[in-house]
Amino acid sequence: MAERGRRTVRDLRRGNRARVVQRLYFDGPLSRQELGAGTGLSSGSISNVVAELAAEGVLEEAGVVDSDGGRPRTLLRVAPAGGLLIGVDIGETRVRVELFDLSLMELARTERLLEQYDYDVELIVSHVSGGVAEVLAAADADPARLLGIGIGTPGIIESGGQDGAVVHGPTIGWSGVPFERLLRSALGVPAEVPLFIDNGAKTLGQAEMWFGGGRGAEIAAIALVGSGVGASVINGHALVEESRRRTAFEWGHTTVHMGGRRCRCGSIGCLEAYAGAEAMRERWGEAGGPLPEGADDESALAALLAAAFPADPAAAPDPLAVSLLDETAECLGAALADLINVFLPDRVLLGGWAGLLIGPHLLPAIRHHAQRYSLGHAAARTTIEMGRLGPDAVTVGAATLPLAAFLARGGSRLPAPPGAAAETSGVRWRPALPAGPPAPRAPAPTPAESSG
């Protein structure tokens, strides 16, 4: 029996595979010689690992390059067709499901609209399971090729028990929902396909760190502003995140106004009660602002912005709309200042569908207030920018959860042992070279759709 803490031959082999696969994924295509220099492995080890991974369909050749006076060198990359990934975004207005290959090229997608405030657990489970079946059928994909299904959902996620991931989401009426167990019983995929369920703000943050505005950051704070509000803070230097709880939290329920508005969580003065799209719709209606008949959060926010920033240069801005958005910008700036003071990020990103709508108009004011409310030294080292991945960022980030686990296993297709989903869903990667991981390829053509 090996001594505790001593690495076995199997551990070394798995570690070598992981180093090669990760390097090729983030920095490839590369030659065998470049792989050796980048991983520190001997040429013999590189040859053995590459041959093994190529035989399993994880790696493939990607052309040749001339060398200085020698034979041309063959380039290698992680094969896009080496596996399938599914990302799911359980948002406030819809459930979005997307199927990707290993390069995160979109192969198929579907959306299931939600009636406002209807987060019935059985309905959500049905939407997710039905969406998974639909994208697999649309791409004529074999479910056995799935490397995992990642799901971003509102709330606090607890894992490790007999029910798997349990969701506590007071703003959607979920209290201790055994979501993983319910999904597992409804999904028509092989039992060995792992599920990775995490907070939607965290999946948004992971997508931005891998492919968007967070690339190259030491520490990035990512704010998700939709109908509700959330945030994640990610350490770009950590290859493996030690604790799931450190990266996503209920930022929207921090207090920004003592004795303020009642939040949908039941507390008062929360950031979400001022900066969430649902709250902005309610505040605009309470102020007497004109709203379209039966306006939902998206159409109401669009109307509010149109009133405050009219397209016609001759039209005067609505003072009520301007005042409401000024207060929203100050609340967001003050709450971002808390993130800056506590976590000292070098980059703050504003995302989420509502954040992407208000950001172009309010970002200068948000920056101004964040600087006013934060410590001078902390603010001086932080930039506040827009997220770069658009409304699909949560879905892409959800797909990176099973992808991260696949890379951590060195491209192994073996089913993970019990509990592995909880252990590996927090994997964090930082590219060894400044170029970062490959950006997701252009999605397959789909019918016109509204952002969510």
C-alpha positions, 0 to 999 in steps of 0.5 A: 500500500502506497504511503499516504501523500505519495504519488503513484504511477497512476497519479503521475500519468494522469498529471502528465496527461492533464498538463498536456491537454491543458496546455494544448487547450489554452495555448494550442495548436502546438508542436511536440517540441513546444509541448515539452518546453511548456510542460517540462516533460521529457520528449519520451513522456510527451510522445507517450501521452500524445499517442495515448490521447490521440488514440482516444480521440482527444487530440488531433493533428492541426497542420505542420510548420517549418522548422529551422533546417529540420523536418517540418513539425506537426501541430497538435490541438484538442479535437473539437469533436472529442466530446460534447458539452451542454450549458444551461442558464436558468434565468429570470425570463427563460431557460436556455440550453445550448449544446457545444463541442469541445472548442465551445462552438455552438451546435444547437440551442433552445429556449423555454420562456417562463411566465413572470415569477413562475419558478415551479420546480417541476416546470424548471426540471421539465424545461431543462430535461426537455431542452437537453433532449431537444438540442441533442436531437437537433444536432443528431448527437449521441448522448453517450458522447456527453462529457457533462451538463453544466447548469447555472441557477439563481441561489446558493448551491450546497453539494456533497449530500446524498441528493447532490446539489441542493439549491437555496433560492429565496428570491425564486421561492426555492428552499432546500430543493434537491435539484440534482436528484430531481434532474437526474431522474428526469434527464434522458442521458446515460447515468454516468454523465455528470451534472455540474450545478452552480450559481449563475453569477459564478458561471458568468464569471468563469466565462468572462475569465476564460474568454471575455473581459476577465482574461489576464486579470489577477482578481476579477469581480463580475457583477450580474445584473438581470431581473435580480443581481448577483456577483462572483469574484475569481482569482485568475492565478488559482488553477483549482478553486479551493472553495465553491463558496468563495467565488459566488455570493448573494451580492444583490442582498447586501444593504445599500439603503438603511430602512429602504425599499422592501426586497423580494427576498423579504429584507429591506434596502437590498441592492437588488431592490434598487438595481435589479430590472424587476425593481427598476420596473416597479420604481418606474411604475410607482413614479408614474412612468409610462409602461407598455401594456403588460410590460415585463422586465425587459420591455419596461427597462427598455422604455425607462432607458428610452425615456431617460435617453431619447433617440431624438436629439430634440426630445427632452429627457424625462426627469423622473427616468433620469432621477431613477437611473441616477439613483440606480447608478449610485447604488451600483457604484456603492455596492461595487465599492464594497467589492473593491474594498473587500476583494481588491480586484484589478478588474470589475466587469458589469454583465447580465442582460440588464447590465448590458442594457444599462451599462452603455448609459450608466457606466461613467456614473457607476465608475464615479460613485464606485470611486467615491465610496471605495478606498483610494488605493483600492480604487486606483488599482481597479478598472470597471468595464463592461462584460464582453460575452453578451447574454449567452455568457451564463450558458457558455460559463455553465458549459465550462464546468464539465469542460474544466473537469475534463481538463483536470482529468487529463482528457479521461472519459472515465466516469468521475467517482461519486462526489467528483462533480462537487470537487471539480466544478470549481476548477479554475484555469489561467492560461500560461501565455497571455493569449489565453484560451481559444475564443468560442467559435461562431455559433451555428445559424439559429432563428432570430431570438430575443436576448435574456 
